[in-house]
Amino acid sequence: MEESLRQLVYSRKKWLFPTFFIGLLIYFCLPLSLIFIPDVMNKPSFFFNLPWAWVFALIQIPMTWLFCGIYDWKAKKYDQKLEEIKGENLE
């Protein structure tokens, strides 16, 4: 049991850490781009002539839902694997 539990924790960490850092990178790109390239971020975009900063900010909303949905899906898989490991231990 202990080896399969270690593998589960390792695979969870292997997936969670890169996902976490990608999310942080995407969310911090908006304020950093406003600091370092304000001219580009204030130019009108193809989307209703909104500035690129607004387009980027609006894209973060569905991206957050997508990240939460993927996390929920993966967490359910890890919970199922954990229950299988517990079931193996009880038998």
Residue pairs with C-beta under 8 A, 6 or more apart in sequence:
1 85
1 88
1 89
4 85
4 88
5 82
5 85
8 78
8 81
8 82
8 85
12 78
15 74
19 67
19 70
19 71
23 67
26 60
26 63
27 60
29 56
30 53
30 56
30 57
30 60
33 40
33 41
33 53
33 56
34 41
34 53
40 52
41 51
41 52
41 53
41 56
42 51
42 52
42 53
43 51
43 52
44 50
44 51
45 51
45 52
45 55
47 55
50 58
